[in-house]
Amino acid sequence: MRRVLKVVCLVALLLFGAGVHAAQPDLIKLTVGYTPITAATLPFFIALEEKLFQKHGLEVVPVFFGGTPLIVSAMMAGEFPIGLTGGAGIISSQLVGSDLTVIGSHLQVLTIDGMAKPEIKSINDLKGKKVAVSRIGASTYFAGLAMLDSRGMKPSDVVFIQAGGVGESFAALANGAVDAAMIGYPFTLRAKQAGFQILFRPTDTEYGLYPNATLAARESWLKEPRNRKIAVSFLRAMGEGLHLSKTDAGTSKKALRRYMRVQDEATLQATLEYLQPYFSVSLQTSEKAMANAIKFLDHPKAKQLDPKQTFNNRYVDEAMK
């Protein structure tokens, strides 16, 4: 009798377990292109590391691209629907007819510093010199333009070198291939430790407010009800990652260790102390930040462009509910 009861209980448990498993919804696979591999991407790294996307029904596959222009091209080719990019690159694509739009922003401050060789004492000394950026059209490039503009200089006054990424820009500066580089933390800290000097820090100037790290999607993709739900779920997970990046040092350092391969505690601490105050309170995009980005766009339609047409906060608003 006992043996029969054990068999019955075992069968019941197996059936119950199968029922629970069947009741669990399958995760929706979502490929997301992102840039850069710096602490500016921390909320995304946290959402990956802490499985916040799975919590909201998504299986996110991150794919790194060396600069916004590459992400824009891939999105327009239909390779993936959502990308983490620089806001100015999205606006540039809109001016030439793309249907990309910014649906959220987690870093609306230009936290990209201009670092230079010790012998270069001022921004004016950069005339005719080589300046590394990740790519033309990326946030690092617009940080370079802001640096030159702060001294009344033109883009043609320097030679911009496309290094392919922020880490690569730092490497180019370190090995003497360029005279200056536009880089962010923790590479700024590494450059300082190596004896390079800060020529330009946008956060200390009028150029600071800028859509440095944004979330973008195609409007045609967002029109589908199912895709809209996916976007909202993605933003909910990103919102939670953003909150942790501002409030939880332990979780933030854990994510940075894995995705940036930085193990040094002093570097991690300095990086967080610098960036945490600049992360946005919410993912809502600032109209003023987008307007500042438009100022640096070299396109005849840029001056007539209404900043409100470049982004859409309705998806963030829905996610916050």
N, C-alpha and C positions, 0 to 999 in steps of 0.2 A: 504493500500500500504506500509506504514511504517513497519507494522508488518511483511509483507512478506519479505521486505528488511532485517529486523533484523534476520529472520530465515535463509535467504540465506547467510548472512554474518557469522552467527554462524556456519552453516554447512561448509562454506569455511574455517573458522579458524580451525575447528576440523579436516578437511581433510588435511589442511596444516601442522597442528601439528603432525598428524599421519605420514605424509610423511617425516617430519624432523626426527621423532623418528625412523622410519624405515631405514632412511639413516645413522643413527649412528651405527657404527660397534659394535658388542658385544665384551666386554673385554675378553681376553684370561686368564683363570684361571691358576695361576702358584704357586705351593707350593714351598717354599724356606726354607730349614733348616738353622739355624744360631746359632752362638756362638761367643763371650760371651755376657752377659748382662752387658756391661761396655761401657764407652765412645768410646772405640775402634770401636764400631759398629755404631757410630753416623751417617755416611752417609746413611746407610740403614734405620735407624730410621727416618731420615729427609725425605727420599724418600717415606716412608710409611705415615708419618704425613702430608706432603704437597701434597699427592696424585700425586706424580711424575710418579709412575708406571701407574696409570690410564691415565695420559697424553699421555703415549706412548703405550696405548692399552692393558695394563696388569692389572689383578686383582691378586695381590700378597697376598698369605696367609702365614704369617711367623710362623715357628714352631721352638721353642727353643730346643736345645740339649746341654747337659752339657759336651762339649768337642768335638774336631775334630774327634776322632775315632768313635764316635757314628754317626756323620753325614756321614762319609765315608761309614760305614756299611749300613746305610739307603739308601744312593745314589746307592751303588752297588746292593742293593736289589730292586731297581727301585721304591722306595717310592716317590722320587722327583728328578728332573733333575739338579737343581742348588743349591749350598750350599755356605754359608759364613763360611770359616774355616781358620785354620792356615796352612800355606804353607808346613811346614815340614810333616804334616800328609798326605797331598796329595802325596808328593814325596814318603813317606813310602809305600803308597798303590800301587804306580807305580812299586816299586821295587819287589812287590809280585804279579804283573800281572794285576793290575786294569787298566782301560782305562780312569781314571780321569785325567784331566789336568786343570791347572790354567789359567783362561781366563781374569783375572784382579786382581789388588791389590790396596787397598786404604790406607793401613798403612804398610809401609815396614821398620818400625823401631820397635825394641822390647821394647815396653813401658810397661813392666811388671817388677815390683820391687820385690826384696827379702826383706821382712819385718820380724823382729825377736823380741823376748822378750828382754827387757832391759838388762838382765844379760848376753846375748850373745853379746860379744863385736866385734867379727870378724867372717868371713866366716869359718875359721879353727875351731872355737868353735862349729860348727854344726856337727862335727864328732860323729856318733852314735845317732844323734838327729832326730826328726820327722819334715819333711818339707811337707806342704800341696800344692798340685797342683790340677787343676781341674780334669785332667785324664792323665795317662801315654800316651804319644804321642801327647798331646795338646801343644799349644804354651807356656803355663805356665810351662809344664814339661821341654821343651827345654830351657826356661829361667833359670830354676833350674840347668840344666846341664851346661849352660854357667857360672852361678855363681860359681859352683864347679870347672869348668875348669880354671877359672881365678886365682885359688889358687892351681892348680895342683892336685885337688882332683878328685876322681872317683865317679860315681853314687852310688856305693856300700858303700861309706863312710857315707851316710845318709839313712834314711828310708823315702821313698816317700809315702805320704798318698793321695789317690785319694778322694778328697772331693766332686766332682761332678759339681763344678762350682766355679767361682771366688768369688762370694758372700759367698758361703759355706766355701771356704778356709779362708776367713776373719773371719767368725764366729768361725771356728776351732781354729784360732789363738787367737781370743778374749776370748774364754772360756777355754783356756789352754790345748786344746786337742793336739796341735802341738807346736813345738818350733819356727817355722818359716813358712812363707807362701809366695807363688809367686802370687802377686795380681797387678791389675792395677787401674787407677783412675775410680771413686772417692774413691775406697776402700783404696788405698794407703794413701790418705788424712785422712780418718777416722782412719786408723791405727796409723798415726802420732799423731793425736789428742788424741788417747787413750793411748799414751805413748810408743808405739812400735817404733823401730828404723830401718832405712834403712841400710841394709847390702850390697845391690848390686843394682845398677841402670845401666842396659845395655846401655842406651843412652849415658852414659859418658865413655863407653869403646869401644873396637874394636868389641864387640859382638852386637853392636847396629843395624847394617844393617841386616834385617831379614824379611821374608814375614809373618809378624804378623797377618794380616787380608787379606785374599784373597778370590776370587770368583772362584768356581770350577764347572766343568760340565763334563759329560761323552763324550768322543770323538764319540762314536757310536751314541749318541743322537744328537750331533751337526751336523752329516753328513746329516741329513734330512733338506732340504731347509726351511721348515716351522719352525723347531726348531732353525735353525741358525738365522732366523729373530727374534724369541722370545728372544734369547740370546743377540742379538744386541740391541733390544728395552730395555731389562733389564739393559744392560750396559749404555745406554743413560740416563736412569733415575738415575742410581747409580752415573754417572758422574756429573749430576746436583746436586745430594745430596752431593757429595764430595765437589763441588765448594761452596755450601752454608755452609758446615761445616767449611770451612776455612775463609769465608768472612762475614757470617751473624750470629752474636752472638745471636740475638733475636730468630731467627728460630732454632738455635742449642739448646738453653736452653729450648725452648718449647718442642722439641723432647725428650730431656733428662728428663724433668719433667714427661712426659707421660710414656715413655718406661723404665725408670730407677727408677721412683717414687722418684726422688730427688727434694725437694722443696726449700731447703736452698740456698739462692742466693749466699752466699760466697762460698759454695761448688761448685755450678755450674760455677761460675766465675773462680775459681782456676782450675777446671777440664779443662775448655776451654783454659785457658792460657797455661796450660801444654801441651795439646794434639794438638792444632791447628797447631803449627809449624811442627809437625811430619806427619800430613796427606799429602799424595802424591799430587803433582800438577795435575797428571792425573792417570788413572787407568792402565797405562802400567806397566807391571811387570819388575822388575829389575833382570837381569841375575846374578849380583853380590849378590843380596839378596838371591836368590835361591841357589847359590853356598855356601853361608855361612850356610844355613840350612842343606845342604847335609853333611857338616863336622860333624854334631852331630848325624848322623844316624848310628845306630849299625846294619849294614847289609853288607855282603861280596861284594855286587854289587855296593855299594854306591861310592866307590873310583873311579870306572870306569864310573860313570854316568855323562853324559854331561848335565850341567844345562839348556842348550837350549832346551833339550827334555822334560823338566818338565812343560813348560808353552807355551802359544800361544797368541801373541798380535794381531793377525789379526782381531779378533772380536772387540777389543777396537779401532783399527785403523778404522774399518768400522763404528763403532758407532760415532767416532769423526768427520766423514765426514758429 
